[in-house]
Amino acid sequence: MCMRIQFEIRETLPEIIDEVLHSDKWLTLVKEEKHGLKRVIIKDPYFDSEASIDIWEEEVHVTTAWSNYTYRIYLRGKTVWCEYIGAYRGLLEQNLLPSLTPKENILNSEVLNSSLFGDKKETLRNYSAENLKLKNFRRDNFEGENILASPQDHPKVVYDEYINEGVPLPPPENIKKKPGN
């Protein structure tokens, strides 16, 4: 199942670029530099995985090597947004991915199109519920689906850090504390 979703993130473009180029989590290899484009490969130092990253002046494109999921990080006015195209279970789950923290509850983000709903726009909350129903239906009704299904079908990072409802988000960083607090 594939989907396309966009959401605003907390990080700035310069922070993301700096993390891509100087992270301790991966090795960065600059493959090409020309006309405002820096093309790099980031490699996991312990596993045979990598991601390709194109860094432009106002956009960063990340493509995962094994699954070809894509993350487009871009400016929309004065804010930074991420567009993800890939499987639901891969959303923010990659090890080789710069920090991308949704600014709002990601469950309220609109899935723009998907293999599940086509061009009908639904929230990620609805997509998640329908995706789980479909997976459970397949497991219960088709032999062999039990072999293909795994606990990793639900993205644990997205679920644990961003989707848990009832968990308050940290306060915005730009709110100043009152004296004595």
N, C-alpha and C positions, 0 to 999 in steps of 0.2 A: 504494500500500500504506500502510495506516495502523496505528499501534500505540499502546499506552499503557504507559508505564514509569514507575516511581518509583525515586528514588535519593537518598541522603543527600548533602548538600553541605557544603562547608567554611565558606562565608560565613554571616554572621549576617543576620537579617532587617533590623536597622537599617542594616547595611552595604549591603545590596541597595537598600533604599529611598533611602539617601543617593546611591548611584550613579545611580539612575533620575532623581532630582531635580536632580543637580548634575554630570553627566558632561560632559566635553569632547568626547565622541564623537558627541553628538547634541544637538538642540534640544529642550527640554522645554516643553510647553504644558499648563498646568493648565486642564482643560475644566470641571471640576465639583468642588465640595467640599461635602459634606453628611453628617451623621449617621455620622461615622467612616469615610467613604469619600472618597478623593481619586482622581479619574479624570483621567489625563494621557495625552497623546499625545507620543511621542518621534519626532522626524523626523531623517532623515539629512540633513545640510546640503549634501551633494554629489549625492545621488541622490534620485529620487522614490520614497522608501520611508518607511514609518512603522510604528509598533506602538502598540497601545492597552494601557494599563496601569491596572488598578484596584488601589489600595493600601488595604488594610484594616489594622486593628490587628495581626492575627496572620496575615495572608495577603497575597500579591501575585499578581495574575493578569496574565499577559502574553499578548496575542493578536497574532500577526503579521498585517499588512494583506493581503499578497498571497496567502498560502497558508492563513491562519486556523489555523496551528499554535498550540497553547496550552501555556503553562507555568504551573503552579500552584505557587508557592513558599509553604510553610506550615510551621508548627511541629508537631512530633510529639514530645510530651514536652519535653525540653530540647534537641532537635536540630532542624535545619532540613532539610527535604526538598523535592524538586522532583518534580512529576508532569508528564510531557510527553505530549501527545496530538498525533500528527502522523506524517508520513512518516519512515522511517528516515533518509533522506538529509538531513533537516532537523534532526536531534537536535543541539543546541548549535551549529548552523551559522549562525544568524542574526547579522547585523551589529548589529542593534538589539536587543541582549539584555544585561541586566546580567551580571556575572561569576557563573558557576555552575560551581564546581569539584567534581566528584564526589569524595567522601571515600574511596571504595574503587575498585577496578578496575570500571569501569562494565560491562565484559563479563560480570561475575558478577551484575549486576542482573537481576531477573526482569521479562520482558515479560508484563504482566498479561493483556492480550488484544490481538489483532491480526487484520488481514485475512488474514494468512498462516496462523496457527494457531488462530484463533477464540479460545475461552476457555481453551485448553490453555496452561498456563504454561510458558514456556521461558526460558532465559537469553538475554541479548542476544547472547552469543557464538553460540549455536545459531541465533537469529533471523538474525543477520548472515550466517552461512554459507548458510542456506536461501534467504535473500533474494538472495544473489549467485548461487546455483545457478539460481534461477528467472529472474533477469535474463539470465544466460548462455544458458539454454535458449531464452528468447524471442529473443535476438539471433541464435542459431544456426538457429532453426526458423521464424521468422516474418519475412517481408519487411516492411519498414516499421519494425520494432522497432529496427533499426540507426539510423534517423533519430531516433527518440525517445530512444534511450539516449545517455548522455554520460559522460565521466569524472567528472562531478559527482554521479553516482548514489551514490557512496560518500562519506559526509560526511568531508572531509579534516580538519577541525578535531577532530572526535570521534576519528577514527582516529589522527591524529598525536599528539594530546595525551593521550588517555585510553585508547585501545584497544590501543596497541602493547604486546604482551606481552613480558615479559622486561625492561621498562624499570622500574627501581625508582621507587616513589613517593617524594616528599620526606618526610623524617621529620615526625611530628606536631609542630606548633608548641609544644605544651605540655611537650615533653621538654626538661629543662634540661641544658645542657652541663656536663660535669665540668670543674673547674678545670684549666687547662693544655691543654685541647682547643680 
